[in-house]
Amino acid sequence: MSKGLEDVVAGTSAITFIDGARGRLVYRGYDISDLVDHSNYEEVAYLLWHERLPKPDEFKLFTKDLVSKRKIPAGVRSSLDSLSYDCDTMDALEMAIAALGIYDDPHLPLDEKAASIASKIGSMVAYIHRHKYQLPQLEPRSDLGFAADFLYMVTGEVPDRASEKLMDVLFVLHADHELNASTFTARVVASTLSDVYSSVTAAVAALKGPLHGGANERVVEMVQEIGSPDRAESYIHERLARKEKIMGFGHRIYKTNDPRAKILRAYAGEIVSSDEERKNLAILDRLAEVMIREKGIYPNMDFYTGFILHHLRIPTYLFTPIFAVGRTPGWLAHVMEQYADNRIIRPIAEYVGPKDAVYIPMELRSGNIVA
C-alpha cells in the first residue's frame, strides 16, 4: 500500500510524460518549452485530443469551430445570473459546466461536446467574474484568439500582444500534467461511462480543494505578508521551525526544477514594470534561493503563476478558475482516452478496522439516553 497512491502506476496513457528526475514535461512527445515558444491554447488542445499537431487547414477549421462555440447558452447564463454575488467562483463553475450538459444537444458526438466545453469554459469564468461585480456582460469576440478573448471578457479591454502571449503561456503550461488529482477524478468518473460534462464537473470539484488548486493564491498572500526581500530568509526559518508548509514549493513527481516554474520565472523577469513588481519578484527569488539551499526543494509552477496573473490585472480569486480553464483540454483528452479503452476504475483498500464485532441489541446497550 502507498498512502495517497504515491508512485502507484494506475494505468497507461499516451498523453503526457513527466521526467521527475530531469525536470522535463512532454505533451504527446513535444517538450513543453517548444510548445510555449511556438504554440497556443487552441493548437495544444488539438494536439492533446488528436495525438498530433494540426496541418494549417485543420487548424483553421478547428479554431473556427472553437470560436463559434464560445457563447454561453441562455439557460446557463440564466442559472449564473441567479447566483448570489458572493458565491464561490469554483462552485459557480461546477454548476455552469453541469448545466451546459443539459443545454447542449445530447446527440452531439464526443469531440463536439469536448469542443463545447473547452471553448466555453473561459467565457463562463469571465461571466462569473463580471456577475460578481455586477459589471455589464461582454460577448465573446470572434476576431480574438482564445487567450486574448478571455482577457477581454474579464478586464473589458483588448490586450496587447505581450499580454495575450503571457495568457497563452499560462494556458499551455496548465494544459495537462498526467494523473494529478483532478485528472484522475475525471478518469474515474468517465470509467463509469458517465458523460463528459459530469467528468469535467468532477474535475473542477477536485481542483477546488486547496491541496490541488489555490496554492498560487497563497503564494501571493505570502509575498504580501513578507513585504520585503530582506525578510524572506527569516520567514522561511520561522515557518520551518514550526514545521509549516511553504506554499509554492515541492512536487510529488519533480525531484529537481519544475520546468513550468523555470519558464514562468524567465517570463516574470521580462515583464517587470514597476517598483512593486521588482520588489515582489525579489522576494520570490530570495525565497527560492533559501528553500533550495536549506531543504533542497524547488519552486513549482504555482510559485510564479500569481505574479504573472497579477501583472495581467487578474484578481486573485480567479487564479484557480484560470487553472481550470487551462487544464480543461487535458481533462478532456484523458476522458477521451479512458472511453477508448475503458475498464471501470475500482481499486481496493487495505482494511484496518475490526473484524469480529458482536452485535448487541439496542435495549441492552449501556449509555445515557439523549432526548
C-alpha positions, -999 to +999 in steps of 0.1 A: +000+000+000+011+035-008-006+063+010-021+088-014-012+062-042+022+078-043+043+061-071+015+037-078+010+031-116-027+033-120-029+029-158-013+037-192-015+069-211+000+084-243-009+120-234+017+134-211+052+123-199+069+137-168+105+130-162+107+139-125+144+133-122+154+155-151+126+181-147+110+175-181+074+178-192+062+164-226+028+166-243+023+139-270+061+138-275+066+176-276+087+193-250+068+219-231+094+246-238+089+242-276+051+244-272+054+275-250+076+292-276+056+283-307+021+271-298-011+284-282-042+271-263-060+261-295-031+241-310-023+224-278-060+213-274-058+199-309-026+181-301-039+166-269-071+154-285-059+142-319-024+129-309-006+151-334-001+187-344-027+200-369-020+209-406-027+245-415-062+238-429-071+216-400-060+242-375-081+269-393-112+247-392-105+237-356-101+273-343-131+284-363-152+257-347-140+267-312-148+304-318-183+295-330-189+277-297-177+303-272-211+318-264-228+305-233-263+291-238-291+313-225-302+287-200-267+286-184-265+324-183-298+325-166-286+300-140-254+320-133-275+352-131-295+336-103-264+331-081-256+354-052-229+379-059-206+365-032-209+328-042-177+308-045-164+310-081-154+274-083-189+263-071-204+286-098-181+270-124-191+235-114-228+244-118-222+261-152-204+230-167-231+207-153-258+229-167-240+230-201-246+192-202-283+200-200-284+226-227-260+211-252-276+186-277-272+152-261-267+136-295-236+155-303-205+133-309-179+133-281-155+156-300-182+182-304-191+181-267-154+184-258-151+215-281-182+230-265-167+227-230-132+238-239-144+268-259-170+280-233-151+275-200-132+308-205-165+326-212-180+310-181-152+322-158-154+357-173-192+357-169-190+346-133-164+373-126-185+401-141-216+388-124-198+390-091-190+427-095-223+434-114-204+446-145-220+445-179-215+411-196-194+411-227-200+388-257-170+367-270-152+383-299-146+362-330-117+384-341-096+374-310-077+342-301-088+323-271-063+339-246-070+374-259-107+369-258-106+356-223-086+387-211-110+409-229-141+394-213-125+396-178-110+431-180-131+448-206-101+457-227-085+441-257-050+430-245-018+439-263+002+411-279+026+407-250-003+402-225-020+378-249+012+357-252+015+356-214-020+343-210-014+317-237+018+306-220-001+300-187-028+281-205-003+259-223+017+252-191-016+242-173-030+221-202-021+187-187+000+171-160-006+134-161-027+118-133-030+147-109-060+146-085-084+164-108-074+145-139-076+112-121-111+122-108-122+129-144-110+095-155-127+077-126-160+093-135-155+086-172-147+050-164-183+045-151-194+057-186-209+088-172-209+117-196-181+141-203-198+171-186-200+151-154-164+141-157-152+177-161-176+189-134-160+164-110-125+175-121-134+211-112-146+199-078-113+182-072-093+212-083-113+234-058-095+216-029-067+237-015-042+209-017-046+209-055-057+243-067-053+275-048-016+274-039-008+303-063-033+325-043-014+317-011+019+324-026+007+359-034-006+363+002+028+350+015+047+376-006+024+404+007+030+392+043+068+392+039+067+426+024+105+430+018+133+407+003+154+411+034+126+394+055+123+363+032+150+342+049+137+348+084+102+340+072+114+306+058+133+298+090+104+307+113+080+285+092+103+256+090+109+257+128+072+254+133+071+226+106+047+247+085+044+242+047+059+269+025+035+275-004+047+271-040+075+247-033+079+210-039+062+185-061+054+148-056+069+139-090+096+165-097+128+160-077+145+189-093+133+221-111+097+221-123+102+230-159+070+251-158+083+272-130+116+277-148+097+290-179+075+313-158+105+328-139+120+337-173+088+355-183+085+371-149+119+387-154+109+401-188+076+417-177+086+435-145+074+471-150+071+488-116+090+491-083+063+470-066+068+441-091+106+443-088+102+441-050+078+411-052+100+392-077+130+398-055+110+383-026+102+353-047+138+348-058+150+351-023+125+326-010+135+302-038+172+306-030+167+299+007+145+269+002+168+252-023+198+258+000+181+248+032+158+220+021+168+211-015+132+218-025+125+237-057+096+261-067+067+246-085+045+263-112+023+279-086+052+299-073+053+323-102+018+320-116+003+345-093+030+371-101+022+369-138-016+369-133-014+400-111+007+416-139-023+408-162-046+425-138-064+393-129-080+393-094-065+367-070-098+348-065-098+340-103-064+322-101-079+287-095-107+291-121-080+301-146-061+269-137-093+251-146-096+269-180-060+259-188-064+223-176-097+216-195-081+204-228-061+179-207-091+167-187-109+162-220-080+143-235-079+119-206-117+114-207-114+105-244-085+082-237-105+065-209-135+059-231-114+045-259-101+016-237-123+015-207-125-006-176-142+009-146-116+022-121-121+003-089-090-001-066-091-019-033-083-007+002-062-024+029-088-028+057-075-018+091-108-018+112-122-045+135-135-078+120-152-097+148-175-072+165-205-087+183-239-071+177-257-061+210-294-053+208-301-016+213-321-022+245-291-039+261-265-012+253-254+009+282-253+047+280-273+078+287-305+085+268-303+117+248-336+134+242 
